[in-house]
């Protein structure tokens, strides 16, 4: 059986062939993560674009998932990447309308498959509580990680922040908490992320320094 290991910091993920079709085999380190992803994917099936569960092995904490024949949007060129970020923002609004907060909204967790955006990785998902800040956390996550991606492509840090903020908020549309101080939330998110990725501290520092200069219309 041909098997290719895919990038994942948390789990063991493989692309392999099963019964003449390509599938994703995802083996979770924690049973709680396995159960959460299984339950949310099952709930969201046919409601929004997510990979289908083909089979599950509870004792091994393992899911066999539909292979999405397309790249994570982080791999697209900059113009296509920004279009895809806008599409991911619309996808997030649909998810929030369904009463779910995704968590871990890094562009690596959105796949462009046959012209549509699919969300993957639901280990940090939770139910949305009306009036909570949880949807904002998803947006700030996507804005901040998109800004990091743009800056590492050579864009100025302020330009990276303003492009990501503009594409996400404009595409997501109105939300119930318009008074949110995005500058402060983005800065705090980047500071927290820096703790876990000290080898990229220079990237986070450059973006953090420019958050005060963001112009929000």
C-alpha positions in Angstrom: 0.0 0.0 0.0 1.4 3.4 -1.0 1.4 5.8 1.9 2.7 9.4 2.2 2.9 11.1 5.6 1.5 14.6 5.6 2.4 17.5 7.8 0.7 17.7 11.2 2.1 18.9 14.5 -0.6 17.1 16.5 -1.4 13.8 14.9 -0.2 11.2 12.4 -1.8 11.9 9.0 -1.3 9.9 5.9 -2.4 10.0 2.3 -2.9 6.5 1.0 -4.8 4.3 -1.5 -7.7 2.2 -0.3 -9.8 0.2 -2.6 -8.5 2.1 -5.6 -9.2 5.6 -4.2 -7.1 8.0 -2.3 -8.0 8.6 1.3 -6.7 10.4 4.3 -5.9 8.3 7.4 -5.8 10.4 10.5 -4.6 8.8 13.8 -5.2 11.0 16.8 -2.9 11.1 19.8 -5.7 11.9 22.2 -9.1 10.1 22.3 -10.8 13.4 23.1 -9.5 14.9 19.9 -10.7 11.9 17.9 -14.2 12.1 19.4 -14.5 15.8 18.9 -13.4 15.7 15.3 -15.6 12.7 14.5 -18.7 14.3 16.2 -18.3 17.7 14.5 -17.7 16.3 11.1 -20.7 14.1 11.5 -22.9 17.0 12.5 -21.6 19.3 9.7 -21.9 16.7 6.9 -24.1 18.0 4.1 -24.5 21.4 6.0 -21.2 22.9 5.0 -18.1 21.9 3.0 -16.1 19.5 5.2 -14.5 16.1 4.3 -16.7 13.1 4.7 -15.9 10.3 7.2 -15.5 7.1 5.3 -14.8 4.9 8.3 -13.6 5.0 11.9 -11.6 2.9 14.3 -12.5 3.9 17.8 -9.9 1.6 19.5 -7.1 3.2 17.4 -8.5 6.8 17.6 -8.4 6.8 13.8 -10.5 8.3 11.0 -10.5 7.5 7.3 -11.5 10.7 5.6 -12.3 11.8 2.1 -9.3 13.0 0.2 -9.8 16.6 -1.0 -8.0 17.0 -4.3 -6.6 20.5 -3.9 -4.1 22.5 -2.0 -4.3 24.2 1.4 -4.9 27.8 0.5 -1.6 28.8 2.1 0.1 27.2 -0.9 -1.7 29.4 -3.5 0.0 32.4 -5.0 -0.7 35.7 -3.3 -3.5 36.9 -5.4 -5.3 33.6 -5.3 -4.5 33.2 -1.6 -6.3 36.5 -0.8 -9.3 35.4 -2.8 -9.3 32.1 -0.9 -9.1 33.9 2.4 -12.2 35.9 1.5 -13.9 32.6 0.6 -12.8 31.1 3.9 -14.3 34.1 5.8 -17.7 33.4 4.1 -17.3 29.7 5.0 -16.7 30.8 8.7 -19.8 32.9 8.7 -21.8 29.8 7.5 -20.2 27.7 10.2 -21.1 30.3 12.9 -24.6 30.4 11.6 -24.7 26.6 12.2 -23.8 27.2 15.8 -20.2 26.0 15.7 -16.9 27.8 16.4 -14.0 26.3 14.5 -10.8 27.2 16.4 -7.4 26.8 14.7 -8.3 29.0 11.7 -4.8 28.9 10.2 -5.0 29.0 6.4 -3.4 25.6 6.4 -6.7 24.3 7.6 -8.7 25.4 4.6 -8.5 23.4 1.3 -9.5 24.6 -2.1 -11.3 21.6 -3.6 -13.0 21.9 -7.0 -13.5 25.6 -6.7 -14.9 25.5 -3.1 -13.4 26.1 0.3 -13.4 23.1 2.7 -12.6 23.4 6.4 -10.5 20.7 8.0 -9.3 19.9 11.5 -12.0 20.3 14.1 -10.2 19.2 17.3 -10.6 22.7 18.8 -14.2 23.2 17.7 -16.9 24.2 20.1 -20.5 25.1 20.2 -21.2 28.8 19.7 -22.8 30.6 22.7 -25.1 33.5 21.7 -23.5 36.8 22.5 -20.1 35.4 23.2 -16.8 36.5 21.7 -16.1 33.1 20.3 -16.8 33.9 16.6 -14.5 36.9 16.9 -11.7 34.6 18.1 -12.1 32.6 14.8 -11.8 35.9 12.8 -8.8 37.2 14.7 -7.1 33.8 14.3 -7.7 33.9 10.5 -6.7 37.6 10.2 -3.5 37.1 12.2 -2.3 33.9 10.6 -3.0 35.3 7.1 -1.0 38.4 8.0 1.9 36.1 9.0 1.7 34.3 5.7 1.7 37.6 3.7 4.6 39.0 5.6 6.7 35.9 5.0 6.0 36.4 1.3 7.8 39.7 1.4 4.9 42.2 2.0 5.4 45.0 4.5 4.1 44.1 7.9 1.5 46.9 8.0 0.3 46.0 4.5 0.1 42.4 5.5 -2.1 43.2 8.5 -4.4 45.6 6.6 -4.9 43.2 3.6 -5.7 40.3 5.9 -8.1 42.4 8.1 -9.8 43.9 5.1 -10.4 40.6 3.2 -11.6 38.8 6.3 -14.0 41.4 7.7 -15.4 42.6 4.4 -16.2 39.0 3.3 -17.5 37.9 6.7 -19.9 40.8 6.8 -21.6 42.3 9.8 -21.3 40.6 13.2 -23.1 41.1 16.5 -20.1 42.8 18.2 -19.1 45.7 15.9 -17.3 47.6 18.7 -14.5 45.0 18.9 -11.0 46.4 19.2 -9.4 44.3 16.5 -6.0 46.0 16.9 -5.7 44.8 20.5 -7.0 41.3 19.8 -4.6 40.8 16.9 -1.7 42.0 18.9 -2.6 39.7 21.8 -3.0 36.7 19.4 0.4 37.3 17.8 2.0 37.6 21.3 0.5 34.3 22.3 1.5 32.6 19.1 5.1 33.9 19.5 5.4 31.9 22.8 4.8 28.7 20.9 7.0 29.6 17.9 10.1 31.4 19.3 12.1 30.6 16.2 9.8 33.0 14.3 9.8 35.7 17.0 11.2 38.3 14.5 8.1 37.8 12.3 5.7 38.2 15.2 7.6 41.2 16.5 7.4 43.0 13.2 3.7 42.5 12.9 3.0 43.4 16.6 4.9 46.7 16.2 2.6 47.7 13.3 -0.7 46.8 14.9 -1.0 50.3 16.3 -0.9 51.7 12.8 -3.7 49.7 11.3 -6.5 51.8 9.9 -9.9 50.2 10.3 -12.7 51.8 8.3 
